[in-house]
Amino acid sequence: MKIEPLSIPEVVLLTPPRFGDARGFFSETYNVARFAEAGVGPVFIQDNHSLSAPKGTLRGLHCQIAPHAQGKLVRCVRGAIFDVAVDIRAGSPSYGRHVAALLSAENWQQLWVPPGFLHGFCTLEPDTEVIYKVTAPYDRAAERGVIWNDPALGIDWPMDAPPILSEKDMVLPGLDAAGGWFP
């Protein structure tokens, strides 16, 4: 497995090998021992699968706070996404900074987003499917978010038109609201 820490080293890009032949391919996308060696060590307790039909769908920026803070292992199994992680850990030297990766069915890469980070993505192709593992169960009371286009974040989303958002994501607060979420 290829392991690449990004400019915020806690966020890791992982590329599992694919072994192909005339029938198709096989890939081990998760192995607890290999991922622990890569610094992705928590136990995953839930898998989520999303379909975004239109290109330009934006989901995020979301997180969950303690006691249900989630780490996420994200991969795109159909289509392509621009995937973003924003550091919101108080006192972190990279607080408010983000890293991004292009995840696609073609490049087969996965992004590890640890607890203490906002996560979001926009779809670059129609009918994009994303599967992600999480380290804590969903808890509505622990759910938090920051508006996708807060100028304080400086995220250059690769979109040709305004994004397609949920009603919830349209009214999220700015980054200044996140200051105490991960002390």
N, CA and C atoms as a LAMMPS dump frame, in Angstrom:
ITEM: TIMESTEP
0
ITEM: NUMBER OF ATOMS
549
ITEM: BOX BOUNDS ff ff ff
-5.0000000000000000e+02 5.0000000000000000e+02
-5.0000000000000000e+02 5.0000000000000000e+02
-5.0000000000000000e+02 5.0000000000000000e+02
ITEM: ATOMS id mol type element x y z
1 1 1 N 0.847 -1.176 0
2 1 2 C 0 0 0
3 1 3 C 0.889 1.235 0
4 2 1 N 0.544 2.189 -0.836
5 2 2 C 1.264 3.457 -0.88
6 2 3 C 0.658 4.385 0.167
7 3 1 N 1.507 5.022 0.99
8 3 2 C 1.07 5.874 2.089
9 3 3 C 1.716 7.242 1.92
10 4 1 N 0.888 8.302 1.837
11 4 2 C 1.394 9.656 1.642
12 4 3 C 0.802 10.61 2.681
13 5 1 N 1.581 11.017 3.695
14 5 2 C 1.085 12.086 4.568
15 5 3 C 0.975 13.375 3.746
16 6 1 N -0.063 14.152 3.974
17 6 2 C -0.242 15.407 3.255
18 6 3 C 0.424 16.537 4.028
19 7 1 N 0.205 17.777 3.619
20 7 2 C 0.889 18.898 4.275
21 7 3 C 0.477 19.06 5.733
22 8 1 N -0.664 18.55 6.118
23 8 2 C -1.026 18.373 7.524
24 8 3 C -0.846 16.872 7.744
25 9 1 N 0.262 16.451 8.369
26 9 2 C 0.662 15.042 8.331
27 9 3 C -0.3 14.046 8.974
28 10 1 N -1.212 14.503 9.805
29 10 2 C -2.181 13.577 10.395
30 10 3 C -3.2 13.101 9.354
31 11 1 N -3.356 13.863 8.279
32 11 2 C -4.248 13.481 7.185
33 11 3 C -3.402 12.71 6.173
34 12 1 N -3.826 11.485 5.867
35 12 2 C -2.997 10.575 5.079
36 12 3 C -3.763 10.1 3.847
37 13 1 N -3.066 10.115 2.704
38 13 2 C -3.601 9.569 1.464
39 13 3 C -3.062 8.151 1.302
40 14 1 N -3.956 7.199 1.127
41 14 2 C -3.578 5.786 1.026
42 14 3 C -4.031 5.245 -0.325
43 15 1 N -3.155 4.483 -0.972
44 15 2 C -3.517 3.855 -2.238
45 15 3 C -3.31 2.353 -2.127
46 16 1 N -4.389 1.603 -1.937
47 16 2 C -4.262 0.151 -1.876
48 16 3 C -3.917 -0.402 -3.263
49 17 1 N -3.142 -1.468 -3.317
50 17 2 C -2.849 -2.063 -4.624
51 17 3 C -4.084 -2.755 -5.2
52 18 1 N -4.145 -2.776 -6.528
53 18 2 C -5.185 -3.524 -7.239
54 18 3 C -4.486 -4.581 -8.088
55 19 1 N -4.984 -5.781 -8.031
56 19 2 C -4.427 -6.886 -8.796
57 19 3 C -5.463 -7.275 -9.84
58 20 1 N -5.125 -7.023 -11.107
59 20 2 C -6.101 -7.237 -12.163
60 20 3 C -5.72 -8.337 -13.125
61 21 1 N -6.738 -8.854 -13.772
62 21 2 C -6.566 -9.811 -14.865
63 21 3 C -7.779 -9.655 -15.781
64 22 1 N -7.953 -10.587 -16.693
65 22 2 C -9.029 -10.492 -17.675
66 22 3 C -10.415 -10.46 -17.033
67 23 1 N -10.546 -10.962 -15.809
68 23 2 C -11.844 -10.989 -15.122
69 23 3 C -12.188 -9.677 -14.456
70 24 1 N -11.187 -8.838 -14.161
71 24 2 C -11.405 -7.605 -13.417
72 24 3 C -10.248 -7.359 -12.476
73 25 1 N -10.533 -7.061 -11.204
74 25 2 C -9.459 -6.826 -10.238
75 25 3 C -9.883 -7.257 -8.852
76 26 1 N -8.886 -7.342 -7.965
77 26 2 C -9.078 -7.57 -6.539
78 26 3 C -8.247 -6.538 -5.808
79 27 1 N -8.798 -5.978 -4.714
80 27 2 C -8.059 -5.011 -3.903
81 27 3 C -8.457 -5.175 -2.444
82 28 1 N -7.459 -5.242 -1.578
83 28 2 C -7.71 -5.234 -0.14
84 28 3 C -7.745 -3.76 0.268
85 29 1 N -8.93 -3.224 0.501
86 29 2 C -9.066 -1.79 0.772
87 29 3 C -8.885 -1.437 2.239
88 30 1 N -8.941 -2.431 3.113
89 30 2 C -8.704 -2.172 4.533
90 30 3 C -8.128 -3.418 5.18
91 31 1 N -7.079 -3.219 5.963
92 31 2 C -6.455 -4.271 6.751
93 31 3 C -6.003 -3.622 8.046
94 32 1 N -6.508 -4.047 9.172
95 32 2 C -6.258 -3.371 10.443
96 32 3 C -4.764 -3.252 10.742
97 33 1 N -3.983 -4.298 10.488
98 33 2 C -2.547 -4.243 10.786
99 33 3 C -1.82 -3.263 9.869
100 34 1 N -2.101 -3.301 8.583
101 34 2 C -1.431 -2.389 7.641
102 34 3 C -1.815 -0.944 7.903
103 35 1 N -3.064 -0.715 8.211
104 35 2 C -3.494 0.65 8.469
105 35 3 C -2.898 1.162 9.779
106 36 1 N -2.783 0.313 10.789
107 36 2 C -2.135 0.721 12.042
108 36 3 C -0.686 1.121 11.78
109 37 1 N 0.014 0.38 10.923
110 37 2 C 1.392 0.742 10.551
111 37 3 C 1.441 2.112 9.885
112 38 1 N 0.388 2.488 9.187
113 38 2 C 0.321 3.779 8.501
114 38 3 C -0.167 4.894 9.424
115 39 1 N -0.427 4.572 10.698
116 39 2 C -0.913 5.587 11.63
117 39 3 C -2.421 5.741 11.623
118 40 1 N -3.113 4.865 10.915
119 40 2 C -4.57 4.856 10.881
120 40 3 C -4.993 3.684 11.751
121 41 1 N -5.04 3.951 13.082
122 41 2 C -5.164 2.847 14.011
123 41 3 C -6.492 2.646 14.692
124 42 1 N -7.394 3.603 14.71
125 42 2 C -8.628 3.361 15.45
126 42 3 C -9.478 2.279 14.794
127 43 1 N -10.34 1.725 15.582
128 43 2 C -11.26 0.716 15.08
129 43 3 C -12.428 1.433 14.393
130 44 1 N -12.789 0.946 13.234
131 44 2 C -13.949 1.496 12.533
132 44 3 C -15.178 0.722 12.97
133 45 1 N -16.274 1.453 13.232
134 45 2 C -17.458 0.807 13.777
135 45 3 C -18.669 0.919 12.85
136 46 1 N -18.515 1.655 11.752
137 46 2 C -19.662 1.848 10.868
138 46 3 C -19.155 2.177 9.476
139 47 1 N -19.846 1.687 8.45
140 47 2 C -19.582 2.057 7.063
141 47 3 C -20.757 2.871 6.559
142 48 1 N -20.467 3.929 5.792
143 48 2 C -21.499 4.761 5.183
144 48 3 C -21.281 4.783 3.677
145 49 1 N -22.358 4.931 2.926
146 49 2 C -22.301 4.928 1.467
147 49 3 C -23.224 6.033 0.982
148 50 1 N -22.687 6.961 0.173
149 50 2 C -23.531 8.026 -0.356
150 50 3 C -23.477 8.037 -1.875
151 51 1 N -24.595 8.405 -2.478
152 51 2 C -24.693 8.635 -3.909
153 51 3 C -25.068 10.092 -4.102
154 52 1 N -24.317 10.777 -4.924
155 52 2 C -24.653 12.147 -5.3
156 52 3 C -24.926 12.126 -6.799
157 53 1 N -26.19 12.273 -7.184
158 53 2 C -26.564 12.148 -8.593
159 53 3 C -26.006 13.287 -9.448
160 54 1 N -26.203 14.558 -9.077
161 54 2 C -25.688 15.601 -9.957
162 54 3 C -24.215 15.944 -9.685
163 55 1 N -23.493 16.237 -10.733
164 55 2 C -22.152 16.825 -10.602
165 55 3 C -22.33 18.153 -9.873
166 56 1 N -21.361 18.5 -9.018
167 56 2 C -21.436 19.762 -8.296
168 56 3 C -22.151 19.673 -6.966
169 57 1 N -22.483 18.459 -6.522
170 57 2 C -23.049 18.29 -5.183
171 57 3 C -21.933 18.498 -4.173
172 58 1 N -22.189 19.312 -3.159
173 58 2 C -21.201 19.55 -2.103
174 58 3 C -21.793 19.076 -0.788
175 59 1 N -21.057 18.212 -0.107
176 59 2 C -21.463 17.701 1.201
177 59 3 C -20.417 18.15 2.214
178 60 1 N -20.83 18.947 3.189
179 60 2 C -19.884 19.388 4.21
180 60 3 C -19.953 20.877 4.409
181 61 1 N -19.13 21.307 5.239
182 61 2 C -18.03 20.689 5.981
183 61 3 C -18.544 20.23 7.343
184 62 1 N -18.373 18.965 7.669
185 62 2 C -18.977 18.371 8.86
186 62 3 C -17.94 17.755 9.794
187 63 1 N -18.338 17.607 11.057
188 63 2 C -17.588 16.832 12.046
189 63 3 C -18.552 16.441 13.153
190 64 1 N -18.061 15.62 14.052
191 64 2 C -18.767 15.33 15.296
192 64 3 C -17.802 15.583 16.436
193 65 1 N -18.316 16.184 17.505
194 65 2 C -17.484 16.482 18.671
195 65 3 C -17.581 15.345 19.686
196 66 1 N -16.7 15.384 20.693
197 66 2 C -16.686 14.376 21.758
198 66 3 C -18.033 14.368 22.474
199 67 1 N -18.478 13.234 22.923
200 67 2 C -17.766 11.963 23.02
201 67 3 C -17.889 11.089 21.776
202 68 1 N -18.415 11.643 20.69
203 68 2 C -18.604 10.863 19.466
204 68 3 C -17.804 11.427 18.296
205 69 1 N -16.636 11.986 18.586
206 69 2 C -15.792 12.512 17.506
207 69 3 C -15.448 11.376 16.548
208 70 1 N -15.53 11.668 15.265
209 70 2 C -15.321 10.631 14.253
210 70 3 C -14.043 10.864 13.458
211 71 1 N -13.307 9.797 13.251
212 71 2 C -12.317 9.748 12.194
213 71 3 C -12.986 9.091 11.005
214 72 1 N -12.554 9.436 9.781
215 72 2 C -13.186 8.889 8.577
216 72 3 C -12.123 8.396 7.614
217 73 1 N -12.378 7.253 7.02
218 73 2 C -11.567 6.726 5.934
219 73 3 C -12.461 6.749 4.702
220 74 1 N -12.142 7.656 3.768
221 74 2 C -13.034 7.99 2.659
222 74 3 C -12.469 7.459 1.349
223 75 1 N -13.342 6.849 0.543
224 75 2 C -12.943 6.437 -0.801
225 75 3 C -14.108 6.616 -1.756
226 76 1 N -13.793 6.862 -2.999
227 76 2 C -14.779 7.059 -4.043
228 76 3 C -14.782 5.816 -4.923
229 77 1 N -15.932 5.158 -5.042
230 77 2 C -16.005 3.911 -5.796
231 77 3 C -16.646 4.079 -7.172
232 78 1 N -17.25 5.235 -7.417
233 78 2 C -17.764 5.564 -8.744
234 78 3 C -17.716 7.068 -8.909
235 79 1 N -17.174 7.539 -10.028
236 79 2 C -17.052 8.966 -10.258
237 79 3 C -15.793 9.529 -9.633
238 80 1 N -15.893 10.795 -9.176
239 80 2 C -14.728 11.475 -8.608
240 80 3 C -15.186 12.587 -7.678
241 81 1 N -14.38 12.827 -6.638
242 81 2 C -14.661 13.917 -5.695
243 81 3 C -13.391 14.709 -5.41
244 82 1 N -13.599 15.959 -5.044
245 82 2 C -12.571 16.805 -4.465
246 82 3 C -12.839 16.75 -2.968
247 83 1 N -11.952 16.084 -2.222
248 83 2 C -12.173 15.791 -0.808
249 83 3 C -11.318 16.715 0.043
250 84 1 N -11.902 17.282 1.097
251 84 2 C -11.245 18.314 1.903
252 84 3 C -11.298 17.957 3.385
253 85 1 N -10.173 18.187 4.084
254 85 2 C -10.104 18.065 5.54
255 85 3 C -9.563 19.382 6.093
256 86 1 N -10.244 19.943 7.099
257 86 2 C -9.858 21.218 7.71
258 86 3 C -9.539 20.965 9.18
259 87 1 N -8.358 21.371 9.605
260 87 2 C -7.929 21.2 10.993
261 87 3 C -8.648 22.204 11.886
262 88 1 N -9.404 21.693 12.869
263 88 2 C -10.062 22.591 13.828
264 88 3 C -9.7 22.21 15.264
265 89 1 N -8.499 21.65 15.437
266 89 2 C -8.025 21.303 16.785
267 89 3 C -7.418 22.552 17.416
268 90 1 N -8.001 22.996 18.525
269 90 2 C -7.504 24.197 19.21
270 90 3 C -6.029 24.014 19.549
271 91 1 N -5.241 25.036 19.285
272 91 2 C -3.82 24.994 19.594
273 91 3 C -2.968 24.316 18.548
274 92 1 N -3.579 23.724 17.542
275 92 2 C -2.81 23.062 16.487
276 92 3 C -2.097 24.109 15.632
277 93 1 N -0.84 23.862 15.238
278 93 2 C -0.151 24.821 14.369
279 93 3 C -0.811 24.958 12.999
280 94 1 N -1.648 23.99 12.639
281 94 2 C -2.318 24.077 11.337
282 94 3 C -3.818 24.391 11.489
283 95 1 N -4.209 24.938 12.645
284 95 2 C -5.616 25.271 12.881
285 95 3 C -6.156 26.153 11.743
286 96 1 N -7.3 25.766 11.197
287 96 2 C -7.952 26.544 10.149
288 96 3 C -7.42 26.265 8.751
289 97 1 N -6.32 25.514 8.659
290 97 2 C -5.776 25.158 7.345
291 97 3 C -6.456 23.896 6.849
292 98 1 N -6.405 23.712 5.539
293 98 2 C -7.016 22.532 4.943
294 98 3 C -6.036 21.829 4.013
295 99 1 N -6.337 20.575 3.754
296 99 2 C -5.681 19.791 2.717
297 99 3 C -6.794 19.195 1.872
298 100 1 N -6.455 18.907 0.619
299 100 2 C -7.45 18.368 -0.295
300 100 3 C -6.814 17.295 -1.16
301 101 1 N -7.655 16.39 -1.643
302 101 2 C -7.194 15.326 -2.536
303 101 3 C -8.302 15.01 -3.519
304 102 1 N -7.909 14.624 -4.705
305 102 2 C -8.845 14.121 -5.696
306 102 3 C -8.961 12.616 -5.474
307 103 1 N -10.146 12.162 -5.113
308 103 2 C -10.403 10.732 -4.949
309 103 3 C -11.33 10.304 -6.078
310 104 1 N -10.986 9.203 -6.718
311 104 2 C -11.816 8.737 -7.821
312 104 3 C -11.82 7.221 -7.877
313 105 1 N -12.799 6.693 -8.604
314 105 2 C -12.827 5.257 -8.848
315 105 3 C -11.584 4.854 -9.629
316 106 1 N -11.094 5.747 -10.46
317 106 2 C -9.927 5.443 -11.281
318 106 3 C -8.628 5.417 -10.473
319 107 1 N -8.393 6.426 -9.611
320 107 2 C -7.099 6.457 -8.889
321 107 3 C -7.091 5.587 -7.636
322 108 1 N -8.257 5.16 -7.153
323 108 2 C -8.382 4.173 -6.072
324 108 3 C -7.763 4.64 -4.76
325 109 1 N -7.608 5.935 -4.578
326 109 2 C -7.017 6.443 -3.35
327 109 3 C -8.072 6.62 -2.276
328 110 1 N -7.607 6.593 -1.018
329 110 2 C -8.455 6.791 0.149
330 110 3 C -7.838 7.89 1.001
331 111 1 N -8.683 8.634 1.687
332 111 2 C -8.183 9.703 2.555
333 111 3 C -8.58 9.398 3.992
334 112 1 N -7.575 9.405 4.887
335 112 2 C -7.808 9.276 6.327
336 112 3 C -7.953 10.67 6.891
337 113 1 N -9.127 10.963 7.468
338 113 2 C -9.43 12.244 8.109
339 113 3 C -9.616 11.956 9.593
340 114 1 N -8.649 12.329 10.449
341 114 2 C -8.772 11.986 11.868
342 114 3 C -9.79 12.862 12.604
343 115 1 N -10.182 12.445 13.808
344 115 2 C -11.027 13.315 14.631
345 115 3 C -10.337 14.665 14.82
346 116 1 N -11.134 15.709 14.935
347 116 2 C -10.579 17.059 15.084
348 116 3 C -10.488 17.805 13.77
349 117 1 N -11.024 17.211 12.726
350 117 2 C -11.013 17.833 11.403
351 117 3 C -12.437 17.901 10.859
352 118 1 N -12.743 19 10.173
353 118 2 C -13.949 19.065 9.369
354 118 3 C -13.697 18.265 8.103
355 119 1 N -14.748 17.713 7.541
356 119 2 C -14.619 16.952 6.3
357 119 3 C -15.744 17.346 5.343
358 120 1 N -15.397 17.44 4.072
359 120 2 C -16.409 17.69 3.053
360 120 3 C -15.874 17.333 1.683
361 121 1 N -16.784 17.209 0.741
362 121 2 C -16.358 16.935 -0.63
363 121 3 C -17.373 17.492 -1.613
364 122 1 N -16.891 17.742 -2.833
365 122 2 C -17.784 18.084 -3.931
366 122 3 C -17.571 17.064 -5.037
367 123 1 N -18.669 16.744 -5.729
368 123 2 C -18.595 15.75 -6.782
369 123 3 C -18.156 16.395 -8.085
370 124 1 N -17.276 15.708 -8.795
371 124 2 C -16.733 16.2 -10.057
372 124 3 C -17.368 15.518 -11.261
373 125 1 N -18.167 14.484 -10.995
374 125 2 C -18.855 13.741 -12.05
375 125 3 C -20.256 13.404 -11.56
376 126 1 N -21.205 13.209 -12.476
377 126 2 C -22.534 12.774 -12.04
378 126 3 C -22.491 11.342 -11.507
379 127 1 N -23.476 11.016 -10.71
380 127 2 C -23.642 9.66 -10.161
381 127 3 C -22.392 9.164 -9.44
382 128 1 N -21.867 10.015 -8.583
383 128 2 C -20.666 9.678 -7.816
384 128 3 C -21.064 8.99 -6.519
385 129 1 N -20.361 7.889 -6.226
386 129 2 C -20.611 7.139 -4.994
387 129 3 C -19.365 7.165 -4.115
388 130 1 N -19.593 7.439 -2.836
389 130 2 C -18.528 7.52 -1.842
390 130 3 C -18.854 6.554 -0.716
391 131 1 N -17.849 5.801 -0.302
392 131 2 C -17.97 4.9 0.841
393 131 3 C -16.959 5.348 1.878
394 132 1 N -17.388 5.456 3.122
395 132 2 C -16.439 5.819 4.161
396 132 3 C -16.731 5.089 5.456
397 133 1 N -15.62 4.729 6.105
398 133 2 C -15.664 4.087 7.411
399 133 3 C -15.535 5.178 8.467
400 134 1 N -16.194 5.014 9.606
401 134 2 C -16.089 5.983 10.697
402 134 3 C -15.745 5.275 12.001
403 135 1 N -15.131 6.035 12.904
404 135 2 C -14.649 5.47 14.167
405 135 3 C -15.624 5.656 15.332
406 136 1 N -16.736 6.335 15.101
407 136 2 C -17.75 6.538 16.143
408 136 3 C -19.115 6.565 15.469
409 137 1 N -20.163 6.202 16.21
410 137 2 C -21.498 6.204 15.606
411 137 3 C -21.993 7.627 15.36
412 138 1 N -22.929 7.749 14.439
413 138 2 C -23.562 9.043 14.206
414 138 3 C -24.337 9.449 15.455
415 139 1 N -24.183 10.722 15.843
416 139 2 C -24.905 11.275 16.98
417 139 3 C -25.327 12.693 16.611
418 140 1 N -26.604 12.882 16.372
419 140 2 C -27.114 14.193 15.948
420 140 3 C -26.688 15.306 16.916
421 141 1 N -26.677 15.017 18.226
422 141 2 C -26.313 16.04 19.214
423 141 3 C -24.84 16.432 19.12
424 142 1 N -23.998 15.558 18.581
425 142 2 C -22.564 15.844 18.448
426 142 3 C -22.202 16.437 17.09
427 143 1 N -23.156 16.487 16.18
428 143 2 C -22.891 16.956 14.82
429 143 3 C -22.646 18.467 14.8
430 144 1 N -21.616 18.869 14.07
431 144 2 C -21.274 20.279 13.888
432 144 3 C -20.869 20.487 12.432
433 145 1 N -20.797 21.742 12.024
434 145 2 C -20.369 22.03 10.661
435 145 3 C -19.968 23.475 10.498
436 146 1 N -19.248 23.722 9.42
437 146 2 C -18.804 25.062 9.032
438 146 3 C -19.182 25.248 7.567
439 147 1 N -19.592 26.449 7.224
440 147 2 C -20.022 26.75 5.86
441 147 3 C -18.876 26.526 4.869
442 148 1 N -19.185 25.918 3.77
443 148 2 C -18.217 25.477 2.762
444 148 3 C -17.382 26.608 2.175
445 149 1 N -17.96 27.807 2.081
446 149 2 C -17.284 28.907 1.381
447 149 3 C -16.793 30.014 2.31
448 150 1 N -16.563 29.702 3.58
449 150 2 C -16.044 30.711 4.508
450 150 3 C -14.707 31.217 3.971
451 151 1 N -14.572 32.531 3.739
452 151 2 C -13.308 33.064 3.221
453 151 3 C -12.11 32.771 4.125
454 152 1 N -12.352 32.566 5.427
455 152 2 C -11.246 32.258 6.343
456 152 3 C -10.59 30.923 6.003
457 153 1 N -11.301 30.056 5.314
458 153 2 C -10.758 28.747 4.964
459 153 3 C -9.937 28.778 3.679
460 154 1 N -10.303 29.633 2.756
461 154 2 C -9.557 29.747 1.499
462 154 3 C -9.573 28.494 0.643
463 155 1 N -10.665 27.738 0.676
464 155 2 C -10.747 26.518 -0.131
465 155 3 C -11.154 26.887 -1.549
466 156 1 N -10.358 26.461 -2.507
467 156 2 C -10.635 26.708 -3.919
468 156 3 C -11.347 25.482 -4.487
469 157 1 N -12.659 25.437 -4.297
470 157 2 C -13.46 24.309 -4.758
471 157 3 C -13.486 24.298 -6.284
472 158 1 N -13.248 23.174 -6.933
473 158 2 C -13.212 23.123 -8.398
474 158 3 C -14.614 22.936 -9.002
475 159 1 N -15.379 24.03 -9.004
476 159 2 C -16.757 23.953 -9.5
477 159 3 C -16.974 25.034 -10.551
478 160 1 N -17.759 24.684 -11.554
479 160 2 C -18.088 25.619 -12.624
480 160 3 C -19.324 26.448 -12.308
481 161 1 N -20.115 26.012 -11.358
482 161 2 C -21.385 26.657 -11.013
483 161 3 C -21.556 26.573 -9.505
484 162 1 N -22.511 27.317 -8.952
485 162 2 C -22.763 27.182 -7.512
486 162 3 C -23.071 25.725 -7.16
487 163 1 N -22.625 25.285 -5.971
488 163 2 C -22.82 23.885 -5.595
489 163 3 C -24.273 23.57 -5.263
490 164 1 N -24.569 22.306 -5.314
491 164 2 C -25.868 21.795 -4.875
492 164 3 C -25.678 21.368 -3.424
493 165 1 N -26.409 22.022 -2.515
494 165 2 C -26.241 21.835 -1.072
495 165 3 C -27.532 21.364 -0.43
496 166 1 N -27.391 20.694 0.716
497 166 2 C -28.573 20.407 1.535
498 166 3 C -28.993 21.704 2.221
499 167 1 N -30.23 21.761 2.664
500 167 2 C -30.697 22.939 3.406
501 167 3 C -29.839 23.157 4.647
502 168 1 N -29.481 22.071 5.316
503 168 2 C -28.656 22.15 6.533
504 168 3 C -27.299 22.79 6.227
505 169 1 N -26.679 22.382 5.109
506 169 2 C -25.342 22.885 4.783
507 169 3 C -25.351 24.337 4.312
508 170 1 N -26.5 24.844 3.886
509 170 2 C -26.598 26.24 3.43
510 170 3 C -26.5 27.237 4.575
511 171 1 N -26.79 26.806 5.793
512 171 2 C -26.884 27.748 6.913
513 171 3 C -25.858 27.471 8.017
514 172 1 N -24.801 26.741 7.689
515 172 2 C -23.772 26.461 8.694
516 172 3 C -23.022 27.744 9.055
517 173 1 N -22.463 27.816 10.274
518 173 2 C -21.711 29.008 10.687
519 173 3 C -20.317 29.029 10.054
520 174 1 N -19.61 30.118 10.304
521 174 2 C -18.231 30.25 9.839
522 174 3 C -17.253 29.543 10.766
523 175 1 N -15.991 29.558 10.358
524 175 2 C -14.929 28.889 11.109
525 175 3 C -14.827 29.384 12.542
526 176 1 N -15.149 30.641 12.791
527 176 2 C -15.029 31.187 14.144
528 176 3 C -15.884 30.421 15.154
529 177 1 N -16.931 29.75 14.702
530 177 2 C -17.778 28.954 15.605
531 177 3 C -17.08 27.684 16.089
532 178 1 N -16.058 27.233 15.373
533 178 2 C -15.432 25.938 15.668
534 178 3 C -14.336 26.007 16.733
535 179 1 N -14.028 27.171 17.242
536 179 2 C -12.901 27.35 18.145
537 179 3 C -12.858 26.439 19.362
538 180 1 N -13.979 26.086 19.932
539 180 2 C -13.973 25.263 21.137
540 180 3 C -14.406 23.827 20.925
541 181 1 N -14.586 23.402 19.691
542 181 2 C -15.1 22.054 19.452
543 181 3 C -14.097 20.959 19.774
544 182 1 N -12.804 21.226 19.579
545 182 2 C -11.751 20.241 19.853
546 182 3 C -10.65 20.884 20.677
547 183 1 N -10.889 21.048 21.991
548 183 2 C -9.896 21.742 22.848
549 183 3 C -8.587 20.943 22.971
